């Protein structure tokens, strides 16, 4: 039987690290995804059975790349956490991204149940 794989998107020193520790203790291989390589490297050194992947959820093309890398490294996904934290853009209106960019970010950060299932199905092909 294969070892289950968990992907944690938005890994940081708080919730993401706590989830990673919990899944690692439960026997999962854990893929940690975050924008900052420094945070990821620290967690990989601390938590057994983890690998780091730099990933920007605001870039839809980055999802295809990173999930392809995970699939090549570990095969099938059995579990996935889709965001461990999400902070709405609080920048002044003049600094805010366009509506299209906001929709893309929201799609990546808050996918529907159907979109989550499609992502896992695609990764498992």
MODELLER restraints for C-alpha pairs under 7 A, 6 or more apart:
rsr = mdl.restraints
at = mdl.atoms
rsr.add(forms.Gaussian(group=physical.xy_distance, feature=features.Distance(at['CA:3:A'], at['CA:28:A']), mean=6.32, stdev=0.5))
rsr.add(forms.Gaussian(group=physical.xy_distance, feature=features.Distance(at['CA:3:A'], at['CA:29:A']), mean=6.91, stdev=0.5))
rsr.add(forms.Gaussian(group=physical.xy_distance, feature=features.Distance(at['CA:4:A'], at['CA:28:A']), mean=5.10, stdev=0.5))
rsr.add(forms.Gaussian(group=physical.xy_distance, feature=features.Distance(at['CA:4:A'], at['CA:29:A']), mean=6.30, stdev=0.5))
rsr.add(forms.Gaussian(group=physical.xy_distance, feature=features.Distance(at['CA:4:A'], at['CA:77:A']), mean=6.61, stdev=0.5))
rsr.add(forms.Gaussian(group=physical.xy_distance, feature=features.Distance(at['CA:4:A'], at['CA:78:A']), mean=5.50, stdev=0.5))
rsr.add(forms.Gaussian(group=physical.xy_distance, feature=features.Distance(at['CA:5:A'], at['CA:28:A']), mean=5.39, stdev=0.5))
rsr.add(forms.Gaussian(group=physical.xy_distance, feature=features.Distance(at['CA:5:A'], at['CA:29:A']), mean=4.74, stdev=0.5))
rsr.add(forms.Gaussian(group=physical.xy_distance, feature=features.Distance(at['CA:5:A'], at['CA:30:A']), mean=5.81, stdev=0.5))
rsr.add(forms.Gaussian(group=physical.xy_distance, feature=features.Distance(at['CA:5:A'], at['CA:77:A']), mean=5.04, stdev=0.5))
rsr.add(forms.Gaussian(group=physical.xy_distance, feature=features.Distance(at['CA:5:A'], at['CA:78:A']), mean=5.64, stdev=0.5))
rsr.add(forms.Gaussian(group=physical.xy_distance, feature=features.Distance(at['CA:5:A'], at['CA:79:A']), mean=6.23, stdev=0.5))
rsr.add(forms.Gaussian(group=physical.xy_distance, feature=features.Distance(at['CA:6:A'], at['CA:28:A']), mean=6.38, stdev=0.5))
rsr.add(forms.Gaussian(group=physical.xy_distance, feature=features.Distance(at['CA:6:A'], at['CA:29:A']), mean=6.21, stdev=0.5))
rsr.add(forms.Gaussian(group=physical.xy_distance, feature=features.Distance(at['CA:6:A'], at['CA:30:A']), mean=4.86, stdev=0.5))
rsr.add(forms.Gaussian(group=physical.xy_distance, feature=features.Distance(at['CA:6:A'], at['CA:31:A']), mean=6.19, stdev=0.5))
rsr.add(forms.Gaussian(group=physical.xy_distance, feature=features.Distance(at['CA:6:A'], at['CA:77:A']), mean=6.51, stdev=0.5))
rsr.add(forms.Gaussian(group=physical.xy_distance, feature=features.Distance(at['CA:6:A'], at['CA:78:A']), mean=6.59, stdev=0.5))
rsr.add(forms.Gaussian(group=physical.xy_distance, feature=features.Distance(at['CA:6:A'], at['CA:79:A']), mean=4.76, stdev=0.5))
rsr.add(forms.Gaussian(group=physical.xy_distance, feature=features.Distance(at['CA:6:A'], at['CA:80:A']), mean=5.11, stdev=0.5))
rsr.add(forms.Gaussian(group=physical.xy_distance, feature=features.Distance(at['CA:7:A'], at['CA:30:A']), mean=5.83, stdev=0.5))
rsr.add(forms.Gaussian(group=physical.xy_distance, feature=features.Distance(at['CA:7:A'], at['CA:31:A']), mean=4.65, stdev=0.5))
rsr.add(forms.Gaussian(group=physical.xy_distance, feature=features.Distance(at['CA:7:A'], at['CA:32:A']), mean=6.19, stdev=0.5))
rsr.add(forms.Gaussian(group=physical.xy_distance, feature=features.Distance(at['CA:7:A'], at['CA:79:A']), mean=6.88, stdev=0.5))
rsr.add(forms.Gaussian(group=physical.xy_distance, feature=features.Distance(at['CA:7:A'], at['CA:80:A']), mean=4.86, stdev=0.5))
rsr.add(forms.Gaussian(group=physical.xy_distance, feature=features.Distance(at['CA:7:A'], at['CA:81:A']), mean=6.04, stdev=0.5))
rsr.add(forms.Gaussian(group=physical.xy_distance, feature=features.Distance(at['CA:8:A'], at['CA:16:A']), mean=6.76, stdev=0.5))
rsr.add(forms.Gaussian(group=physical.xy_distance, feature=features.Distance(at['CA:8:A'], at['CA:31:A']), mean=6.19, stdev=0.5))
rsr.add(forms.Gaussian(group=physical.xy_distance, feature=features.Distance(at['CA:8:A'], at['CA:32:A']), mean=5.22, stdev=0.5))
rsr.add(forms.Gaussian(group=physical.xy_distance, feature=features.Distance(at['CA:8:A'], at['CA:33:A']), mean=5.97, stdev=0.5))
rsr.add(forms.Gaussian(group=physical.xy_distance, feature=features.Distance(at['CA:8:A'], at['CA:80:A']), mean=6.36, stdev=0.5))
rsr.add(forms.Gaussian(group=physical.xy_distance, feature=features.Distance(at['CA:8:A'], at['CA:81:A']), mean=4.97, stdev=0.5))
rsr.add(forms.Gaussian(group=physical.xy_distance, feature=features.Distance(at['CA:8:A'], at['CA:82:A']), mean=6.49, stdev=0.5))
rsr.add(forms.Gaussian(group=physical.xy_distance, feature=features.Distance(at['CA:9:A'], at['CA:32:A']), mean=6.58, stdev=0.5))
rsr.add(forms.Gaussian(group=physical.xy_distance, feature=features.Distance(at['CA:9:A'], at['CA:33:A']), mean=4.82, stdev=0.5))
rsr.add(forms.Gaussian(group=physical.xy_distance, feature=features.Distance(at['CA:9:A'], at['CA:34:A']), mean=6.46, stdev=0.5))
rsr.add(forms.Gaussian(group=physical.xy_distance, feature=features.Distance(at['CA:9:A'], at['CA:81:A']), mean=6.39, stdev=0.5))
rsr.add(forms.Gaussian(group=physical.xy_distance, feature=features.Distance(at['CA:9:A'], at['CA:82:A']), mean=5.45, stdev=0.5))
rsr.add(forms.Gaussian(group=physical.xy_distance, feature=features.Distance(at['CA:9:A'], at['CA:83:A']), mean=5.08, stdev=0.5))
rsr.add(forms.Gaussian(group=physical.xy_distance, feature=features.Distance(at['CA:9:A'], at['CA:84:A']), mean=6.72, stdev=0.5))
rsr.add(forms.Gaussian(group=physical.xy_distance, feature=features.Distance(at['CA:10:A'], at['CA:16:A']), mean=6.67, stdev=0.5))
rsr.add(forms.Gaussian(group=physical.xy_distance, feature=features.Distance(at['CA:10:A'], at['CA:33:A']), mean=5.74, stdev=0.5))
rsr.add(forms.Gaussian(group=physical.xy_distance, feature=features.Distance(at['CA:10:A'], at['CA:34:A']), mean=4.91, stdev=0.5))
rsr.add(forms.Gaussian(group=physical.xy_distance, feature=features.Distance(at['CA:10:A'], at['CA:83:A']), mean=5.45, stdev=0.5))
rsr.add(forms.Gaussian(group=physical.xy_distance, feature=features.Distance(at['CA:10:A'], at['CA:84:A']), mean=5.64, stdev=0.5))
rsr.add(forms.Gaussian(group=physical.xy_distance, feature=features.Distance(at['CA:10:A'], at['CA:85:A']), mean=6.66, stdev=0.5))
rsr.add(forms.Gaussian(group=physical.xy_distance, feature=features.Distance(at['CA:11:A'], at['CA:17:A']), mean=6.35, stdev=0.5))
rsr.add(forms.Gaussian(group=physical.xy_distance, feature=features.Distance(at['CA:11:A'], at['CA:32:A']), mean=5.91, stdev=0.5))
rsr.add(forms.Gaussian(group=physical.xy_distance, feature=features.Distance(at['CA:11:A'], at['CA:33:A']), mean=5.68, stdev=0.5))
rsr.add(forms.Gaussian(group=physical.xy_distance, feature=features.Distance(at['CA:11:A'], at['CA:34:A']), mean=5.26, stdev=0.5))
rsr.add(forms.Gaussian(group=physical.xy_distance, feature=features.Distance(at['CA:11:A'], at['CA:84:A']), mean=6.78, stdev=0.5))
rsr.add(forms.Gaussian(group=physical.xy_distance, feature=features.Distance(at['CA:12:A'], at['CA:39:A']), mean=6.49, stdev=0.5))
rsr.add(forms.Gaussian(group=physical.xy_distance, feature=features.Distance(at['CA:15:A'], at['CA:84:A']), mean=6.07, stdev=0.5))
rsr.add(forms.Gaussian(group=physical.xy_distance, feature=features.Distance(at['CA:16:A'], at['CA:84:A']), mean=5.71, stdev=0.5))
rsr.add(forms.Gaussian(group=physical.xy_distance, feature=features.Distance(at['CA:17:A'], at['CA:43:A']), mean=6.95, stdev=0.5))
rsr.add(forms.Gaussian(group=physical.xy_distance, feature=features.Distance(at['CA:20:A'], at['CA:30:A']), mean=6.43, stdev=0.5))
rsr.add(forms.Gaussian(group=physical.xy_distance, feature=features.Distance(at['CA:21:A'], at['CA:47:A']), mean=6.27, stdev=0.5))
rsr.add(forms.Gaussian(group=physical.xy_distance, feature=features.Distance(at['CA:24:A'], at['CA:30:A']), mean=6.52, stdev=0.5))
rsr.add(forms.Gaussian(group=physical.xy_distance, feature=features.Distance(at['CA:24:A'], at['CA:48:A']), mean=6.53, stdev=0.5))
rsr.add(forms.Gaussian(group=physical.xy_distance, feature=features.Distance(at['CA:24:A'], at['CA:49:A']), mean=6.29, stdev=0.5))
rsr.add(forms.Gaussian(group=physical.xy_distance, feature=features.Distance(at['CA:29:A'], at['CA:49:A']), mean=5.02, stdev=0.5))
rsr.add(forms.Gaussian(group=physical.xy_distance, feature=features.Distance(at['CA:29:A'], at['CA:50:A']), mean=5.91, stdev=0.5))
rsr.add(forms.Gaussian(group=physical.xy_distance, feature=features.Distance(at['CA:30:A'], at['CA:49:A']), mean=6.14, stdev=0.5))
rsr.add(forms.Gaussian(group=physical.xy_distance, feature=features.Distance(at['CA:30:A'], at['CA:50:A']), mean=4.59, stdev=0.5))
rsr.add(forms.Gaussian(group=physical.xy_distance, feature=features.Distance(at['CA:30:A'], at['CA:51:A']), mean=6.49, stdev=0.5))
rsr.add(forms.Gaussian(group=physical.xy_distance, feature=features.Distance(at['CA:31:A'], at['CA:50:A']), mean=5.69, stdev=0.5))
rsr.add(forms.Gaussian(group=physical.xy_distance, feature=features.Distance(at['CA:31:A'], at['CA:51:A']), mean=5.05, stdev=0.5))
rsr.add(forms.Gaussian(group=physical.xy_distance, feature=features.Distance(at['CA:31:A'], at['CA:52:A']), mean=6.09, stdev=0.5))
rsr.add(forms.Gaussian(group=physical.xy_distance, feature=features.Distance(at['CA:32:A'], at['CA:40:A']), mean=6.82, stdev=0.5))
rsr.add(forms.Gaussian(group=physical.xy_distance, feature=features.Distance(at['CA:32:A'], at['CA:50:A']), mean=6.85, stdev=0.5))
rsr.add(forms.Gaussian(group=physical.xy_distance, feature=features.Distance(at['CA:32:A'], at['CA:51:A']), mean=6.03, stdev=0.5))
rsr.add(forms.Gaussian(group=physical.xy_distance, feature=features.Distance(at['CA:32:A'], at['CA:52:A']), mean=4.94, stdev=0.5))
rsr.add(forms.Gaussian(group=physical.xy_distance, feature=features.Distance(at['CA:32:A'], at['CA:53:A']), mean=6.03, stdev=0.5))
rsr.add(forms.Gaussian(group=physical.xy_distance, feature=features.Distance(at['CA:33:A'], at['CA:52:A']), mean=6.24, stdev=0.5))
rsr.add(forms.Gaussian(group=physical.xy_distance, feature=features.Distance(at['CA:33:A'], at['CA:53:A']), mean=4.94, stdev=0.5))
rsr.add(forms.Gaussian(group=physical.xy_distance, feature=features.Distance(at['CA:33:A'], at['CA:54:A']), mean=5.75, stdev=0.5))
rsr.add(forms.Gaussian(group=physical.xy_distance, feature=features.Distance(at['CA:33:A'], at['CA:55:A']), mean=5.61, stdev=0.5))
rsr.add(forms.Gaussian(group=physical.xy_distance, feature=features.Distance(at['CA:34:A'], at['CA:40:A']), mean=6.94, stdev=0.5))
rsr.add(forms.Gaussian(group=physical.xy_distance, feature=features.Distance(at['CA:34:A'], at['CA:53:A']), mean=6.77, stdev=0.5))
rsr.add(forms.Gaussian(group=physical.xy_distance, feature=features.Distance(at['CA:34:A'], at['CA:54:A']), mean=5.29, stdev=0.5))
rsr.add(forms.Gaussian(group=physical.xy_distance, feature=features.Distance(at['CA:34:A'], at['CA:55:A']), mean=5.19, stdev=0.5))
rsr.add(forms.Gaussian(group=physical.xy_distance, feature=features.Distance(at['CA:34:A'], at['CA:56:A']), mean=6.76, stdev=0.5))
rsr.add(forms.Gaussian(group=physical.xy_distance, feature=features.Distance(at['CA:35:A'], at['CA:54:A']), mean=5.24, stdev=0.5))
rsr.add(forms.Gaussian(group=physical.xy_distance, feature=features.Distance(at['CA:35:A'], at['CA:55:A']), mean=5.18, stdev=0.5))
rsr.add(forms.Gaussian(group=physical.xy_distance, feature=features.Distance(at['CA:35:A'], at['CA:56:A']), mean=5.45, stdev=0.5))
rsr.add(forms.Gaussian(group=physical.xy_distance, feature=features.Distance(at['CA:36:A'], at['CA:54:A']), mean=6.57, stdev=0.5))
rsr.add(forms.Gaussian(group=physical.xy_distance, feature=features.Distance(at['CA:37:A'], at['CA:54:A']), mean=6.08, stdev=0.5))
rsr.add(forms.Gaussian(group=physical.xy_distance, feature=features.Distance(at['CA:40:A'], at['CA:52:A']), mean=5.55, stdev=0.5))
rsr.add(forms.Gaussian(group=physical.xy_distance, feature=features.Distance(at['CA:41:A'], at['CA:52:A']), mean=6.76, stdev=0.5))
rsr.add(forms.Gaussian(group=physical.xy_distance, feature=features.Distance(at['CA:44:A'], at['CA:50:A']), mean=5.54, stdev=0.5))
rsr.add(forms.Gaussian(group=physical.xy_distance, feature=features.Distance(at['CA:44:A'], at['CA:51:A']), mean=6.12, stdev=0.5))
rsr.add(forms.Gaussian(group=physical.xy_distance, feature=features.Distance(at['CA:44:A'], at['CA:52:A']), mean=6.64, stdev=0.5))
rsr.add(forms.Gaussian(group=physical.xy_distance, feature=features.Distance(at['CA:53:A'], at['CA:66:A']), mean=6.91, stdev=0.5))
rsr.add(forms.Gaussian(group=physical.xy_distance, feature=features.Distance(at['CA:55:A'], at['CA:62:A']), mean=6.47, stdev=0.5))
rsr.add(forms.Gaussian(group=physical.xy_distance, feature=features.Distance(at['CA:55:A'], at['CA:66:A']), mean=6.81, stdev=0.5))
rsr.add(forms.Gaussian(group=physical.xy_distance, feature=features.Distance(at['CA:56:A'], at['CA:62:A']), mean=6.52, stdev=0.5))
rsr.add(forms.Gaussian(group=physical.xy_distance, feature=features.Distance(at['CA:57:A'], at['CA:105:A']), mean=6.66, stdev=0.5))
rsr.add(forms.Gaussian(group=physical.xy_distance, feature=features.Distance(at['CA:57:A'], at['CA:108:A']), mean=5.63, stdev=0.5))
rsr.add(forms.Gaussian(group=physical.xy_distance, feature=features.Distance(at['CA:57:A'], at['CA:109:A']), mean=6.44, stdev=0.5))
rsr.add(forms.Gaussian(group=physical.xy_distance, feature=features.Distance(at['CA:58:A'], at['CA:104:A']), mean=6.69, stdev=0.5))
rsr.add(forms.Gaussian(group=physical.xy_distance, feature=features.Distance(at['CA:58:A'], at['CA:105:A']), mean=4.57, stdev=0.5))
rsr.add(forms.Gaussian(group=physical.xy_distance, feature=features.Distance(at['CA:58:A'], at['CA:108:A']), mean=6.59, stdev=0.5))
rsr.add(forms.Gaussian(group=physical.xy_distance, feature=features.Distance(at['CA:60:A'], at['CA:108:A']), mean=6.87, stdev=0.5))
rsr.add(forms.Gaussian(group=physical.xy_distance, feature=features.Distance(at['CA:67:A'], at['CA:123:A']), mean=6.25, stdev=0.5))
rsr.add(forms.Gaussian(group=physical.xy_distance, feature=features.Distance(at['CA:68:A'], at['CA:123:A']), mean=6.76, stdev=0.5))
rsr.add(forms.Gaussian(group=physical.xy_distance, feature=features.Distance(at['CA:71:A'], at['CA:123:A']), mean=6.23, stdev=0.5))
rsr.add(forms.Gaussian(group=physical.xy_distance, feature=features.Distance(at['CA:76:A'], at['CA:124:A']), mean=5.09, stdev=0.5))
rsr.add(forms.Gaussian(group=physical.xy_distance, feature=features.Distance(at['CA:77:A'], at['CA:120:A']), mean=6.73, stdev=0.5))
rsr.add(forms.Gaussian(group=physical.xy_distance, feature=features.Distance(at['CA:77:A'], at['CA:124:A']), mean=6.55, stdev=0.5))
rsr.add(forms.Gaussian(group=physical.xy_distance, feature=features.Distance(at['CA:83:A'], at['CA:109:A']), mean=6.24, stdev=0.5))
